[in-house]
């Protein structure tokens, strides 16, 4: 049964951190806009944004080695690291604005200071890490980074990792104390609580089943209300599809030319979680290693101190896996139904190119608990099997598209696909994802509301002082932003307390 058609200005599909961020930006910039949110699940932040479904790293490229690649001449390319760091600074500024203006409270419930470390073993990797450190250390965005290959120093930094380690293999680490652990699930729920106070209509247990263009250029959604069993029609001028892995199917349904020749490759993940609180207390850092040869960038092993429900936890992973679902709560038919006449060649080309990745994922799926423990023991030599359990992380759907690098190229990153007229935008991809939500949503605003950007710019700069400015070239502004966001987000005094 179809209800009457309801018109609105903006519809956000998916109640994750991306929709929450876009909704919050729009409500601050244009309070008059009428916004509706549709979420298939019963609560906000239950899929990719959930604290158990991602690594919670405030991705600022402080420790993630895949953001700094070694060039053919042996030098280190830090351009991607700089970009991601600047993007994370935008998120910090926006969160600080919301806290300072009492729009969200208790920042310690979603962000905590934690040292970010990189750790490598073997001569070749130690040489790479030293070069990486030298390339970053004098950069203002990476100020305070330290390097050591002295086992005694490393015992101070990472006692749990160094205990019981055979000392014959070279080992080195970098450490920077200005890193953060971010509970994106908690942040998402806070943002939706704020949106409720701004009269945003949030509809849980509502699945968007179809999206079509109307004759007057609007977008009409067919929405299944799981509570009543009714089908509702909702019409909006602007639609944002922020449904994690579920975004691809809805983007395809829009039929916009930009949705063609794009596919998705789902990768599932597992984390090991420490059940022994005594072990948890012996480690205080996010420690990222180097991906094994043949492993995809999203499978970089890391040992993470996390704060979840105000309790310190310790996670190790991710172990990649394969599931044809595009969401944890998705369908086993997701991958098959995403293959369309316009992207079948793209998908097949990716399949041929990524045989090594497919083999790697199958091997990961087959790992026993003991095999996973062996990988963990590369980080914690004395780890005991009985101290560790498994938690299934969120599904990630990597974008496959035709690029200058060739047909069916697998993309590692986050990207926005929008219609030429800016009336619809979809977010696809994975890491650095949530950490760069503010930058990504500013990109959505620029692409989809170009006619309003001049009018909005003063307010954007009030919320995000470095908007449109390179922090690298404005070191005074960078220092001021770091000092003020540390203070407002409660990071400065905690850093002192832990050091």
N, C-alpha and C positions, 0 to 999 in steps of 0.2 A: 504494500500500500504506500502510495507516495503522498507526502505532506505538501502543503503549499510552499511555493518558492520563497526563500528568505534571502534578501540582498544585504550585503555588507561591504565595507571598504577593503578589508584585508582578511585573508584566511591563512592561518599557519597550520600545516599538516605535520603532526608529530610533536609530542611534548618533551623534547630533549633540550639540551643546552643551546643548540643553534636557534631553534624557534624562540626559546626563552630570551636569548640575547637580542634577537631581531625585534621581538615584541617590546622589550624594555627600551631599546634605542628609539623605536617608533613612538612609543608613548611619551618619552621625554621630548622628542623633536616635534611631534604633531599630536598632541593630546586629543584632538578632535576626531582622529581616525577611529572608526569602529572596527574592532578586531575580534575574530573568533578563532578558537583553536580546536582542532579535532585530533584526538588520540585514541588509538585502538585499545590500549591497555587501561587498567583501572587507576593508574597514578602517573605522575610526571617522572621523567628521568629513570625509566625502568629498563631501557635497552642499552644502547652504546654509552649513554651518559652515566649509567649507574656505576657507583663506586666499586663494585665487584667486577664490572665488565671492562674496565680499562686500567692502565697502569698508574693513573693519578699523578703522573709526572707533569709539573708545570713546564711544558716543553719550551726551553729557552736555548737549546743546543749547547748547554753547559757540559753535558756528559755523553750525549748520543753521538757515537763515532760515525754513524752513517750520514750525518749532516756535514761532515768534513772529509772530502775524498782526496786521495793522493793522485796527483796528476802524473802524466808519463815522465816528466822531468824530475819527479821525486818531490816537488813542492806540494804544499797542502792548499786546497781550494776552500777558503772559509766563507765564500759569498752566501751560501745557503744558510750557514750557521748565523751569520749577521742578520739575514732577513728574518729568520724564525725568532731570534732573540728580540728584534725590534717589534715583531708582531706580538710577542708575549707581553712586552712593556705596555702595549695598547690595552690588553686585557686587564692588567694590573691597575691601570689608570681608571678604567671604567668601573671596575669593582670598587676601587677606593672612592670614586664619586658617589656610588650608590650607598656605601657605608656612611660616608661623611654626611650625606643628606638624609640619613636615617631611612632610606628606602629598603635596605636590607640590614639586618643586625648580626652581631656575633660572628665576625669574620673568622675567628678561630675554629668555627664549626665547618669551614670549607677550605681554609688555606693555612698551612703550617710551614715554618722554615725547616729546611732539611738540607744538609750538604749533598751536592751532586758530585758524583765521582765517576771516573772512567778507570777501568782496571784491565790490563792486558798481560799476557804471558808469552815468553819466547822472544828471541832476539829481534826478529823482524818486526813484531808488533810493538816491542818496547821502543824501537827506533822510530816507528810511525807515531807513537804517542808523544814522544819527546818533540818531534817536529811539529805535531799538532799544537802542543803546549806553547812552543816558541812562536807559532803563528798567531795564537790567540792571546797570549799573556799580556801583551802591551796594548791590546785593543780595549778601549774604555768599557765596552759592553761586557767584557769578560774579566774585569778588574778583580784582583783578589784570588785568581786561580794559582794553585801551588802544584808542583810536580815533585815526585820522589820515586827513586828506584832503590832506596835504602830499606831493607827488610825491617830494621828497628823502627824507622819512622812509620812504615806501613802498619806495624803492630799497634802503634798508637791510634792511627786512623781507622783501621778495620781489623780489630782483634779477632773477631769471629772468623774472618776470611783467612787470616794468617796462621791461626792456631792449627798445629799438626801438619803444616805444609812442608813438603820436601823442598829444601832450599837450593837444589841444583839448577832449577830453571829460572832465567831472568824474569823478573816481575816488576811492573811499574804502575803507578796510579797518578791521576790528577784529582785535585779536590778544590771545590769552590763552595764557600759557606752560604752564598746568597740564593741557593736553590730552594724550590718549594715542593711540597706535596699538596695536591689540590683534590678535594673531594667533589668531583663534578656532579655527582648525584645530589649531594646536599645543596650545592650552589643552584642547580636547576630547580629544585623544590622551592628554594628561597625566592628565586626570580618569578616563579609562577604564583607564589603567595603575594608578591608585590603587584603582579599584573592583575590579580583579582581585585586589589584595592583600586585599580584604575579602570574598573568596569569591563575588563576583557572577559569575554564569555568562553570558559574552558569546558569543553565537552569530552569527558572520558568515556571509554567503552563505545566509541564512535569510529567506525572504519570507513575511510574514503575508498569507494569502490571504482569510481570512474570520474574522469575530468574531461570536459569538452568545451570547445570555444562556442560562444553564442554569436548570433548574427551581429550584435552590436559590440563585439570585441571583448565582452566580459568572459569570465570562466564559470562554468556551471559544474558543481560537484554532486555526485550521487553518494550520499552518506548513509551507511547502515547503522542504525541505532540499536546496539546489542541489547539494551535494556528493554525496549518496547517491541523490537523485531520490525520496526517500521523503516522504510527507505525515505530519507529526507533529501530535498533539493536545496542546495545553498549556492548562491551566486556572489562572486566577488570581482572587484576591479583588479586586485593583485593577489596572487597566490604564491606562498613560499612552501616548497616541498622539502621538509627537513625530517624525513622519516627514516634516517639511517640507511641501512641496506634496502629498505622498502621503497626508497625514493626512486630507484631506477624504473620500476614498473609504472609508477604514476607519471614520471617524466615521459615515458614512452606513450602513455595514453593521451598526453596533450597533443601529440602529433606535430609539435613544432620542428622545423628543419634541424634545429640544434640538437634534437634528441636522437637523430639518426647516427648510425655508425658508432654507437657507444654500447659497450657491453659491461658486464660486471663479473668479477671472479671472487667467489666467497672463500674466506679463510676463517676457520674457527680457531679458538685459542683456549689453552688451559693454563692456570697458574697453580703452583704448589703453595700451600699456605701453612705456616708454622703453627702447630698446636701447643707448643711448649713455651709458655710465657717467659721462662728463664732465658731461653735461647733468644727470643724476641728482644729482650732488654740488652743483649750483648752487642747489638748492631744499631747504628744510628746514621744511616745514609741511604741514598739511592745510588747503587753501583752498577754501571752499565759496562758490559764487555763488548767483544767484537763478534759480529755474526760469523758463523762457520762458513766455509767455502760452499757455495750452492744454496745457502739459506737466504730467504728474502729479507729485505731491510726491516720488516716489521717483526722479525723473529730474533732480534738482538737480545741475548740473555741478560737479565738484570735482576739484582737482589735488592728489593725495595722495602724501606721502612715506610709504612703507610699509617695514616690516622683515620680510622673508620669508626663512626659512632663514638668519637672522643677516646678511642682506645688504640694503643700502639699495636700494629700488626706487622708481620714480616711475610712478604710474598716473593716467590721466585718464578721466573718464566720469561716470556710466554712459550709454551710448547704449541706449535702450530698444528692444525688439523684440517680436515676437509669435511664440510657438510654442504649439501646443495641448497641449504636454507640461506636466505638473505638477512634474516633476523633470527635471534634466538627463539622467538615465538613464531617464526615463519613456517613456510610449508616446504616439504621435500621437493615440490615441483617448481620452486622459485627459479632455479638456474635454467631449467628447460624452458619455462614459459617466458624467460627474458630474451630468448633467442628469436629474433624476428628476421624477415627477409632482408631488411636494410642493415642488419649487423651480423648476419651469419658468417660472411667472409672475414670480418674483423675478428669474430670469436674463434673461427677455425685457425686463422693466422696466429692468434695468441696461443692456441692449443699446441700448434707445431713448435712455436718459439719457446714455450715454457715447459717443455718436457722435464727439464731438470727440477723445476719447481714442483711439478706434479709428483715426481718421484720422491722428492723431499717430504712433501705433505703426507704421502702414503706411508713413508717410513715413520713419520712423527705419530701418525694415528696408531701405528702398530706398537709403539713403545710401551713396555710394561712399567709398573711402578718402580721396580728396581733399576731399570734403564734410565728412568727420569732421575732417580736418586744419584746415578753415576754422573749425570750432567750437573746436578746440584753440587756434588762433591768437588767439581772443578772450582766452585766458589767457596763452599764450606767443606773442607776436607773431612771434618769429624761429624758431618750430618748423620743423624740416625733415622732410619726409615719410619719408625713409629712416631717421630715428632712431626711428620709432614702429611698433610692431606691434600686433596685436589679441589679446586673451584673452577667451574667452567666460565670462561670470560665471554665477552660479547662477540657477535659475528661481525667481521669486517668485510666489506665488499670493495675490492680494489677495482678501479676504473680501467677498462680496456678501450683504447681508441686508436684511430689512425692518426699518426703524427709524422713529422718529417723523418723520424727514425724508422718509419715503416708502418705497414698495416698491422693492426692487432698488437699495439704496444701496451704493456702493462704499466700503469701509472702508480707510483707510490706517493700518496699525498692527498690533499683535500682540494676539491675544485667545485666551482659554481658553474652551472649551465643555465643560461637565461635566454629568454626569447628576445628577438631583435627589438621589439617594442617595450621590453621591460615589464610585461604584465605577468610573467610567471618566471620563477627561478627555482632551481633544485640544487641541493647540496649532495655531492657524491664523494666517495673516497674515504680515507682513514687518516692515520696519524700525519701531522701533529694535531689535526682535528680540534678538539675542545679547547686546547690551550690557546689556539689562535681564533677562537670564535668571534671575538670583537672585530679583528681585522677582516675576517671572511664576511661578516655581516655588514661592515662598512662598504665592502666591495659590492654586496647585493644592493645597498642603498644607492651607490654611485651608478650601477648599471640600470637599476629599475626606477629610480626617482631622480634622474639627472636634472630635471627642470626645477627641483626643489633644493638642490645641494647648496646653491649660493645663499639662499634664505636660512638654511639649517647650519651653515658652517660655523657661525659664532657659538651656537649652542654645542655643536660637536667639540669645538676647541675648549669650551668650558669643562665638558665631561672628560675629554681626552686631549690634554694640552699638546701632545706631540703629534696630533693628527696632521698629516701632510708635511711633516718635518723629519729629516734624518737625524736621529739621536746621535749617530756616530759623528756627524758634523757639528753637533750642538752639545758639547760636553757639559756645559753649565746646566742646560735644560735637563740632560740625562741625570746629572747628580741630584738636581732638585726633585725630579720625578721619583728617583729611587728612594730618596730620603722621605719624601712626603707619603709615598705609597707604603713604604715600610712602617711608617708611624700609624697611618690610618688602618692598615690591615693587621696591625699588631705584630709585625714580623721582627722589628728591631729588638724589642726587649726580650722576645723569646730566643732570638739568636744568641744574645748575651747569656741568657739563663742556661742554654745548652752547651755553650762553649767552655 
